[in-house]
């Protein structure tokens, strides 16, 4: 299954929020929707979920306009919140029923998820008796209980301790392996890098970068080497201004052109005590800052 | 439709679990029970106190220069003022005054002749009817004496004085006095219920918004289902509450029927004509719905719970205006004045105004039909519009919204 947003345009009053936004997310893979605050992520998600219509453009599933009565969508909003004064099972059942489940299968599915997330003891407790992290796990169930085809997780890891984060990772990986479309929106680049095969970076309502993460990284010119060594000073004096010491103690060597890669590597290994030498690939963080960061200049 | 049912059920359950709602209902039923049992309870107390009531009568003094006149006045006063122990006195006026201020006597009539008296009392109550009664009695005595001295026998004179006039009143339209009470009760019930439930709907929407449960709801359910589910749940809860309160009133009244005697007011309330009851139901439901939609829509634009009251104020004022027009027209006795006629077609005031006119005056059927049609159409229209405002409103956070922005958002949505 392929979810596609094609040429979405949206304005609120005078303010244009999305301009020609297009991206594709595939089933069985995780997709990362990135962007700075106010870049249009939440608006894109809301249009995708039919909360309000776009001014123009299409939301497609396998090339056909999406049929919301057939395609289930699970959503973990960035602004978390349920009914604080209500019993957990009651409100989870209510949300599952709103998504079209029968009461019986809703309770069954909710019990499965409560068990899976280690929350079954709180089944009949009020939500506000739980800690923030546990409330978040309850909220996650509202996104998963009705076994949706598309799962949208907005900042899913914020507020979780490492153990719960691990639990969530397992759940997400399991959903991906079931062939679902998992759409991540997050500022925590390490998680996106870990999960997502493809990404789209939104900048001021425009898709600044879209594609397979590995391809994006490969497309960067391969004209820099990262060197880890016990004797950096000798190398610095040898390579001069083309060599810089990085914050983590590694060296970065700028090549005049990518074709010098092999010769330089050989020269390093033959002449110095080298622990590791590799071609520099930008991290997602670097890519994000490069593509989303120029909004600062434009503003 | 399925989704609407789920929302309706969920919201109704909330009312059933709402301690304030259940508490108010039970409290009202208890108050009604006490009121309805009141005559029975007072009879019980009276039965116990019967022995020493006569000793407790307050003293009324009568002073006249002429002893014959004093005797006659005392006799007739004793018959007219059964709540008093009427005593003749020939003490000085200053002594009488002292007695009254000291509390030994409650009041005194000092005769200045056959057609003039002075009434002395400590604090003159607003409802003191004694001078009026005394004037009437003295007038009769004077007239009797005049007839007797003119040659009429005492019996004939008494017969003339006690002549009874038989009169019958037949109202060709509505009897306003008789319909007044249940019209008043319906208007007042509508007033209470709309304010109470309007606030509840507003709170329910605003709480979901401020707790951010809205983020999930708006992506799970259609706004029109949310709005109609919430408002109809409030409507059903309101009806259940009214049935509980008025139903218990009816039951308790029937239990204590014999103690109430033939109380015309209460009889008129419980003997409301069926077709009027049907109108009452129609106007009540439509009036309730149209305001509940407005309250729901407006509260969806509010970000903080504290701001609800200020935000819904315009609606409350609109509603109060209609209420005032109706109440003043009712008590003024002319329910067909221009303002009332206009108000009985405007959807926000017509539930109270048109019902009052139907109950207390004669309104042609087509006027009723037009009024109800306008009301039904606008209730539905406001319902749909409120769902639109709701969809636009619930996602607007931050500063309190301006009407201009809301209209813009609704237009664009």
Interface residues (C-beta under 8 A of the other chain):
Chain A: X11 X12 X13 X46 X49 X51 X52 X73 X75 X77 X79 X80 X81 X82 X83 X84 X94 X95 X97 X98 X99 X100 X139 X142
Chain B: X2 X3 X6 X7 X10 X208 X211 X212 X213 X214 X215 X216 X217 X218 X219 X220 X221 X391 X392 X395 X408 X409 X412 X413
